Amino acid sequence: MCGIAGLVSLDARTAVDPQIASGMADRLTHRGPDAAGAYTDEHRRVALAFRRLAIIDLATGMQPIANEDATIHAVVNGEIYNFQALRENLARQGHRFTTAGDIEPVVHLYEEYGTEFLNHLDGFFALALYDARNHRLILAVDPAGKKPIYYTAGETALAFASELKALQPVRTNTVVSKPALIDYLRYGYIPAPETIYSQVRKLPPGHRLELHLDYQTHLAARSLPPPVSYVHSTRRTRCKPYPVVQGKLSDLLTRAVAKRLVADVPVGVLLSGGIDSAVVTALACQVGTRPVKTFSVGFASELYNELPLANLVAERYRTDHTPITIEPDLESMLDQVIATYDEPFADSSAIPTALVCREAARHVRVVLTGDGGDEAFLGYDRYRAMAMTTCLHRLQFTGKLLPFQFSPGPELRSLRTRLWRMGQALNLPPANRYSQMMRLFFEPQLENLLGSELAPGLRHPDLVAWSFDRFTDEFSFVARANRCDYATYLPGDLLVKIDRASMANSLEVRSPFLDRAVIDFARSLPVRYKMAWAHGKRIVRDTFRHLLPEPILRQPKRGFGVPMGQWLRGPLREQMEKVLSPTAEIVRREFIRRAVMDDLIAQHRTGKFDHGPRLWALMVLERFLASIR
């Protein structure tokens, strides 16, 4: 695990400065506090820089890593789980190794297979590889999109790095991208390839960017040759009996947990009150060779507090458990989000994620999580809402015939609010219906909210709806929604959240539910095996029921949220009104209409609506714009 950065000359007459590349990497010291490394080619056309967080092969696992004749160099952020098998196969083909780590196979795989080398990697990664013989640079991100690469190209050079902050020394301006702002206000995050800056891009999941230095090349990200386990087949084989499938899931997930416990440093688990992290904890205790450390976070609000459920799992497996209770402090929260994410990011669960990662990093270097379980096995309530609204459409029910005209009320997680939200989407086409379920601000709300500078940007495509409509090979709208999440919400929100929160604390995160074999297996299952009308993750519940306390199984899906609505009506109200003042940057720059913003605050204050997530998003945007002014 590490941070990577680099500079590449786009003009044969111009050399790059390796000190600048090393300085870029030094801005990523939190991602790799243990050591630094660098490479510059003989013509000074390419400079690669690296910061190391030592997890495997503590003695010799430094980067950049090279092949035998030092004509290929690579820097890799991530973990390659099948590295031992790769090393054995490559050694039989005559390759010689100088380290015992998981990264060195990358350069030898490239020697054997060219760009197809990416197809052989089982793990998560963001990498840069330079082939000096062919003057070729490759940037690539794993298919799930767990690790980031940001890049910017000027007239004479390309620069890339693991985080936006590392590009600051080479960024020519801070022009804010208006399409990115529209995406942010729609979804609460900025999906790839956009970033908040108009001249910076981020590599989408499962893509590579290839640059040949010898001739003019248009920089365009291309999809990786997909591993078999990420290729969705429309010709599913006949489904095996449910008990047989349960046995397969148990075996695959146990293997996924076991290989993620391999490290030369202590490993723990981030334990929420949900099923996924509870299963990971139980399996880690079964297959691990040392006592498991677990870490949980909770709140005073009972509706959001999962500490009692996490404690049940910790007590059952006698883990070394550390619970944390959060008290709201908006000033530090806002500053932390801006410093950690480098661009507007409105998922308020980033706050507890950062705090639990900070505590875990005091005890371990690696943690396992339940991330990806909801996507793999249809755990979100919105999947069932999509099925329900589809049935209502087939029965020719419409929103006008149903009692959804009431206001949603003061609590975001209440049944009343969920029914209201489903009702707002009921009459829309399937793609727009699912986008509505994912929205921070609905489109009619944005039409009222946006000021003169952003209003024309509403013509910017709805990414979620567009992604939903791409998957025409799926017969089920629920399956389309699931594929859409893998393309948008998972890499754009959840994986960004955990990557920045963990790496800010020099902590590596591994996710068994994002294992290639587990994802492939989950995609092969019919919806009925994964989702029941009463709850999601049917097969996970049934397969691991014997490992979990009964209250965990009975608990409805809650998500890893915070009581932001309550905080903004109570202890944080004064600070919210100070940040979203009439002189706020978002108002002054005519991004947001002051009257509509004031109305949102008033509705939230009186309890007519829970606008907590929306107001928090505006606060994050305001503080970000003020920070780059």
N, C-alpha and C positions, 0 to 999 in steps of 0.2 A: 504494500500500500504506500502511496506516495503522492507527490505533486510533480507534474511535468510541464515544461515550457520549451519554447524554441523560436528561432528566427531563421528564415530562408530568403536568400537573395533571389529576386525575380529578374535581375539584370546581371549578366556576366561581368559587367564593368564595375559592379558595386559589391563590396564585401560587407559582411555582417560583423557586428561587434560582439564577441562572445561574452564580454563583461555585462552587456545589457541583458543577454539571455540569462546569465547567472543571476543578475539582479532581479529579473522577473521571477525566477524560481525561488529566490529568497523571500519574496512576498507570499510564498506558499509554505513557509517553514512549519506552520501549524499542521499541514498535511504530512510533513516528513521532517520531524525534529532531530532525527538521529544522525544523518549524514547528508552530504551534497556531492554531486558528480556532474561532469560536463564533457562534451565532445564537440570539436570543431574540425571540419574536413580541411584538407591541405590547401584548398583554394579559398577558404573562408566564405563559402557560399551557404553553409549550413552550420548552425550551432544548436545543440541539444543540451538541455539542463534538467537537473533532477534533484528532488528532495526525498529522502528515504524515511519511511516508518518501518522499522525492522520487525518482521513477523516470522518469516521462514528463512533459514540459512543465515543466521545472524552474523556469521564470520565472513562469508564470501559473497553474499548476495547483493553487491553493489551494482548500480547502473550509472551511465549507459552500459549496456551489455553488447558484446561484439561476437562475431563468428570467428573461426580459426585464423583467417588471414586479415581480419579487421577491415573488411570491405563493406560490412553491414553492421550498423549500429541501431539500437532501439532503446527507447525509454517507455516503460509500461506502468500504468497506474491500475492496480487490480490484483487478482489472484487467479492462477490457473490450477484448477483442481486435479486435472489429469496429467500433471507434469511428470509424475514418475513413469507412467506408461509411455508418454511421449519420449522421455529421455532414453528409455530402454530401446524403443523402436529406432530412434535416430542413431543411437550408438551402434546398432546392428548395421545401419547403412553407412557407417564409417565416420560419423561426426564425433568430435572430441569436445568434452565439457571441462570447464575450469571452475565451475561453481556447483553447489549442491541444491540450488534454489529452483523455484518454479518458473522463472522468467526466461532463463537461457534457452529453453527449447524454441522460443519465438523466432530467434534469428536463424536457427537451423531449419525450422519448418519453412521459412521463407526461401531459403536456398533450395529446398526440395520441391516446393509447390507454387512458388510465386505468390500472387495475391490470394490464391486458394488456401494459403496457410491459415487464414482466419477461420476457415471451416473446421479446423482440427482442434480448436481451443474450447475446452469446457471450463467455463469460469466467467468472470466479469472483468472488463478491461476498457481502458482508453489508452491508446498507444500511438507513438510516432516512430516510424522506422525509416532509416535512410540507407539506400543502396548506392554506394559510391561508384560502383562499376557502371551502373546504368543511369546514374544521376537522377534517381527517382525517390521522392518522399511520399510516404503513405501515412495518413492519419486515419484511425479507425476507432469505432465505439461498438461495444458488444450489443447483441440483438435486443436485450432487455433495456439497455440504456442506463445501466447502473452508475457508470462513471462518465464525467463530462469532458468535452474538449470545446473550448471557445477559440475562434480564429478571426483574424482581420487581415485584409490584404490592401496595401497601398500600391503606389506606382512602382516601387523598387523592392518591396519586401513583404513576405507573409510572416505573421506572428501568430503563435498559438499557445494555449496554456490551459491548465485544469480549472481555473477560476477567472472571472472577469478582472478581479483586482490585479492579477499578475500582468494584464495587458496595459495597465495604466501608463507605464513608461513609454509605450510606443503608439498609444491611441492619439490620433491627430485632433480629435474634438469629442465633445460629449453631446452631440445632437441626439435628442430623444426620438425614438421611432414611434410615430403615431399609430401605425398598425399594431405594434407591440402593446401600446397602451390600451387599445381596443380589446385585444386578446386578454390582457390583464383584468380589465373591468368585467369582461364576460366570464372568465373562468377562475380568476384569483391567482393565476400564474401565467408565464409567458412561454408558450410551447416552442420547441425547436421547429425551424431553424432561426426564428427571430430571437433577438435579445432587446433589452431596453435601449441599446444604442444602435443607430441606423447603420453604422459601418462595421458592426461586429455580428458574427453569426455563431451558432452552436451546432455541432454535428448531431443530427438526429440519431435515434437508436438504430443499430444495425446498419450503419452507413460508413463508408470510407471516402476520404478525399485524397486524390492522387495527383501529384504534381511532378512533371518531367522538367528538369532545369535546363535542358538543352534546346528546347523550342517553346514557342509561345503556347501556353495551355490555358484554356478557360477553366477556372476553378469551379467545379460543380461536385456536390456530394452525390455519391452513388450508393445504391443498396449493396450490402455485402452479399456474396454468394451464400444463401441462407443454409445453416446447418439443418440436417434432416429433421431434428426435433423442433425446429421453428417453422417448418413448412406445414401449413394447414391443408389437410386432404379433404376434399368434398366426398370422397368415396370411402366412408368409414366401413371398416369390417363389421360383420354382425356382432352386436354387443354381447359380451360374455355375461354369465350369470352374476348377479350382484355380489354374492359372497366371494366369488373368484376375483372380482375387481377390487373388493375390499382388501384381500390379501396382497394384491399387486401394489396398491397404494401404500399399505403398511411397509412393504419391503422397500419401495422407492424412496419414501420419505425418511425411513430409518437410515438408508444409505446416504441420502442427501445431508442429513444431520451429522452423520459420522465423519464424512470427508471434510465438513466445515469445522470440525473440532481439531483438525490437524494444524498445529502451530507450535513454534518454539517459545511461545509466551503464553501467559494465562488467558483463558477464554471464559466469557460469561454469557448470560442471556438477558435481553430486555423483555421483561415479563409484564404484560398488561393484564387486564381481567378478561381478555378475549380467548377464544378457542385456539387460534393459530399459535400464539406465543406459548400458551399452556401446553399444547402438543409438542412444540419444539423443546420446551423445558423438560417434559417427561421423557422424551426420546434421548435428549442429551444426558440425562441422569442415568438412563439405561445403558447407553453405549459408551459413555465417557469413562476415563480411567482415574479421574480426580473429582473431588466435590465441585458442584456447579455453583457459581456465584450468580445471583439474580438481582435485578434492579427494576423498581417500579416507581411510578409517579401518580399522585392523586391530588384531589382538591377538597375544599371544605364542602362544596356543593354535592349533595348526595347523588344527584342525577348524573353527574360527570365523574364521580369518584369510583375508580375501579380497584383501589387498594385492598378492600376486604376480599374481593375475588382473587386477586393476585396472591394475597396472603394464604388463601386456602391451598393453592398449588405449591407455594413455597414450603408450607408446613407438611404437606403430604410427601414431598420428595426431600425434605430436610435440606433445602438449599441454604447457602450463606446469603441471606436476603437483606437488601437495603431498600427500604421505602422512603419516598420523598414527598412531602406535601407542599404545594405551591401557594404562595400568597401573591396577589397582583401588585406589580410595580411597573406601570405603563412606560415611564421614562426609560427604564433600563431595557424593557422588552423591545421597544421601538428601536433603540440604538443597537441592540443585539441583532435584530432581524436585518437591519440595513448593513451592519458590518459583516454579517455572516453570508448573506445572499447576494450582495452587490447589485441587485436589481429588485424591483418591487415583487414581493412574494407574500400573499395574503393568507396562506393556510396558518391559522392561529395555533394549530397543534405543533407548529415549529417551536413554540415556547416550551412546552413540557418535554418535547423531544431533545431540545438543547440541554435542558437541565438534567434529564436522566442520563444523557451521554456524558455530561461533565462529571457527574458522580461516578458513573461506571469507569471512566478513564482514570480515576484515582486508584482503581483496584485491578483492572485488566487492560489488555491492549486490543482484544478482539471480543465482539459480542455477536450472538445470533439473534435474529428477530423473526417475527411471523409475517413480515412484509410479503405481499404477493399471494397470500392465501385467499383473500376475498376475490381477487381477479381469477385465480386458477379454479376456484370451486364455487363461484357465484354467491359470495357472501353478502353483497350489498343489498339493501332494501330496494334500491332503484331497479334492480333486475326483476324483482317480483312486481314492482309497480309497472314496469314495462309490459310484463305478461298480463297483468290485470287490465291495463288500459287497452291492450290489443284485444282482449276478450270483449271488453265493453264496446269497442268499435265494431267487432264482428256481430254483436247483438244489436248494433245500431243505436246504442246509448250515446248521448253526447253530454257535454258539460252543462248544457242548458237544462237537461232533465235531472241533474244531480245537484244536491244542496252544497255547492262549493262557493257560494257567493259571500260567505262570512269571511271576516278577516282572520288571519292565521293566529293572532294572539301573541302573548309576550314571551313564549318559550319555543325556541327553535326545534327542540327534540320532542315536542308533544305530538300526540296522534293527530290532534286538530291541525297543527301546522303541516304535517306530512300529507294529510288528506287534501288540504288546501293547495299545496304545491302540486300534487298529482292532478288535481282538478284543473289547474292553470294550463297543464300540458295536454289535457285529454283530447282537444279538438285538432291538435296539430298533426302534420304528417309524421311518420315514425322517426325519421332522422331529427326533425326539429323537436319532437316530443322528448327524445332522449337528451338532446342538447339542453332543453329547458330544465330537465332534472339535474343537470350538471352545473347549471348556471349560478354565478354569484349575483349578477344583475340580469334580469330578463331583458329581452330586446325592447319592449315598450318602456321599461324603466330607463334604459340607456338613452332612448330617444328624448326623454324628458331631462335626464341628468346632464348629458354632454353639452359643453359650451361650444362656441363657434369654432374653436381650433380643432376639436375632435369630432364634431357631429358628422362632417363629410366622410369620416372613416368608417361609419356604419356599413358602408358598402363592402368593407373588408370581409372576406368569406368567413362563415361560421365553421371553424375548424372541426369541431366535434360532429356537426351534422354532415359535413363533407366526408369525414373519415367513416362515419356510420354508413353512408351510401356507397362507399368503395367496396364493402364486403358483400357484394351481391351473390357470392357463392354460398352464403349462409341462408338457409331457409327460415330459421327462427330469428325473430327480432331480438330476443334475449341474447342469442349467440352473436349477433351483430354488435349489440351494445358491449358485450364482453370483449370482442376483438377491438372495438373502438377504444376501450379503456387501456388495453395493452399498447395502443398507438399514441394515446394522448395523456390521460390522467396519470397512469402509473409512472411513465418516464418524466412527464412534465411537472408533476406535483410531488407524489409520494417519494420517488427515488431522489429527486433534488433535495427534498426536505431532510431525508436521513443522511444523504451524502454530506451536505454542508454542516449539519448539526454534529455529526460524528467527527468529521475531519477537522472541524474547528477545535476539537478537543483531542486530536491525534489518536482517534479511536477507529479501528476497522470494523465494519459491519458486514455480516454474511447472512444471506437469506435462503434457507432451505427450500421454501416454496417457489423460489425463482430458479431452482435447479432445472437444467435443460430437460432431463428425463421426466421430472415431475410435471413441467409445463406441457410437454408433448403428450403425456398420459392424460392429463386433465382435458386437453383439447379433444382427445379421442372419445371422451365419454358423452353420452346423450345428456341433455339438460335435466331430464328427470332424475338422473343419478346424483346430480349436483345440487339441485334446488327443489324444495318442497314449497307448497303454498304458505306454510307457517314460518319457514325460515330457510336460509341459504346453507351452503356447505353440508348438505345432507350426508354425503359419503364420508366426510371428515368426522362428523359427529358420530356416525354409526361405527366407523372403523376404530376410533380411538376412545370410545365411550368408557371402556374399562380402565383407562389411564387417567380420567379426569374427574374432579369432584362434581357431583350432581348440580350444584348451583351454577357452575360454568356452563353446563349444557342447557340449563333452563333460561339463562340470561339472553334477552333479545340483543340483536346487533345494535351497538351504540356508537362505535367509532371512537377514535382517539381524539376527542375534542376538548375544548375548554369552555367554561361558562362565560364567554365574552359578553353576551347580552346582559347577564346579571352584573358583571363588573362595570360595564359602561353605564348602567343605571345607578350604580352604587359608588364604590370607592374610587373608580376611575372616571366618573362623569366629568368632574371639573377639568381634569387633564385632557379628556377628549375634546371638550368645548374649546380649550386653549389651542390645541393642535388644529382643529377644524374651525378656525376663527374666520371672520369676514375678510381678513387680510391674508388668508392662506395662499400659498404659492399656486395650488391647483385652481383657485378662483382668479387670482391675479393674471395667470397665463391663459385664462379662458378655456381651460380644460373641463372644468366643472361649473355648472350654474349654481350660484350661491343660494338662490331661493329654494331650489330643489334639495340641496344639501341640508339647509336649515330645516326643511320639512321632514327629511329623514331623521334628523336628530330629535325633532319634536315628537314624531310618531313613536320612536323608540323610547323616549323618556316617559311617555304616557302609557306605554304598554300595548298600544294598538298593534304594533308589529315588532318582531324581534329583528332589528336591522344590525345586530351585533357584528356578523361577518362582513357586511357591506361597509359599515362605518369603520371597522378595523382596516379594511382594504384601502379606504380613502385616507386613513391616518398614515398607513405605511407609505402610500404614494406621496403624500404631502411631505413626510419626513425625508423620503428619498430625494425628491426634487429640491428640497431645501439644502440637502447635503452636497449636491453637485452644482449649486447655484454659483 
